């Protein structure tokens, strides 16, 4: 190991190392809090001045980070945020946590990773550790980041260290968070690996080293491709059960009694979030460049993408049963976040459902206790309060996101018609309640 590498390990061990985190969103800010908790000083970087000012004022924009903790770390001098990427040179370790969306053609958009890497290159100094956490295709760290960083004249693995460690954030999960979720990491060289493991082993409860950045990159894609495919199976089974007049939730619960060989996945109105709808397509895109087609990924993507339309047909059929047309009917959507108890609407199936309902002439309103305004994919809507008047005005209440703070018993009692895509009303009685599968009463 070089003298610079030895000095870095010493600074990590004594907790004198400064951790720079590029991107203070759902991944970066919780990671920053975890590093501060371990006693490291964190310099957070974000191009959004409002986010930076809020963080420096002790106010969190991420539900999983409490204002009290953030303010405490700021007051203690452990947490600082800035828009000045020129200060990256002050950091001993730089962790990149920027978005990696897909283009409209389902190609990876790594422009944020490239921009962040170029900023690191411009201030790169010997002895620094650079870690990418943004989900991406296998080869990004070695084929994209390393050449950009080496434009500085320094050599990866000798003068500075490069690793990939996939984020595994599950927003709103009360049990698993950044610190206690095992941390996979792969370095370009053994020296890079040693530096990355040294840092994360002092921040996380468990570190899982793998042989290369490519292995770490593929690990993340396997995790979420596994979930996407199994959710697609549950969604296809829901459609099959619907045509058979069978309750899919009853079938899943019965299958789940088998003590081996079955893992429970649930159907729903579609998939959302920053990982499951996107990650399999990163893998599929990479494999196309190697002349291999990920057939399961393609089919699963089609099934999951079709669920919003399936839900709209359920609403239309339910309204037809009570002699109402979808066109002109008032539909109140409950929940627009992509999962329960969070405020994140990225890739939420509610967006497609609302757009499809509107295209068919429905008058759509929504209520979400975590999302006051919906601004996504051309939608511009303000939520309504879940009052008796709002329930009375609705020809159909459509449950998309099963937030736990909603009084579903009262909704069932007050609403004239309910389409429940999340099975939150399974314990309630009423012919006006329509599930995701089974015949309309």
Number of C-alpha atoms within 10 A of each C-alpha: 12 14 12 16 23 14 14 25 20 14 15 22 13 11 16 14 23 19 27 27 27 29 23 26 17 20 24 26 23 24 25 28 24 18 24 23 15 14 17 23 25 27 21 28 25 20 14 12 13 12 21 21 15 14 23 20 16 21 18 23 17 20 16 18 17 15 18 12 16 25 18 14 22 20 14 11 12 21 24 22 23 20 17 11 17 12 16 24 18 17 22 22 27 26 27 26 27 26 19 21 20 16 10 8 6 13 15 20 16 21 13 17 25 16 12 20 23 17 19 25 22 16 16 27 20 18 24 24 27 30 23 27 23 24 28 28 24 21 16 19 24 19 10 14 20 21 15 17 23 15 13 15 11 16 15 23 22 17 20 25 28 29 30 30 30 24 20 20 18 18 21 17 12 8 8 14 18 21 20 13 17 15 22 23 28 28 30 20 18 15 20 25 23 18 26 27 24 17 23 20 13 18 23 19 13 16 21 14 19 16 14 20 28 21 19 25 27 19 18 22 25 15 15 17 26 14 16 26 21 18 23 29 18 22 26 18 18 25 21 15 19 19 12 13 13 16 16 25 21 11 13 19 12 10 14 15 10 10 8 7 7 11 11 12 16 18 26 23 28 27 23 21 18 20 24 21 22 25 26 28 23 23 22 23 18 19 15 11 9 9 8 11 15 15 10 15 19 14 13 21 21 12 19 25 18 17 24 24 17 17 25 21 15 23 25 20 18 24 20 13 12 13 9 14 18 24 14 14 19 19 25 25 25 24 27 33 28 25 21 19 20 21 20 22 22 17 21 24 26 26 22 21 23 23 17 17 23 16 11 15 15 19 18 19 18 26 22 26 20 18 18 16 16 18 13 13 11 9 13 9 14 15 19 17 14 17 12 12 10 18 23 14 16 21 22 26 28 26 26 27 26 22 21 11 10 15 10 16 13 11 19 19 14 16 20 18 25 28 25 26 22 19 18 16 20 13 7 11 11 12 10 18 21 24 24 26 24 19 17 19 11
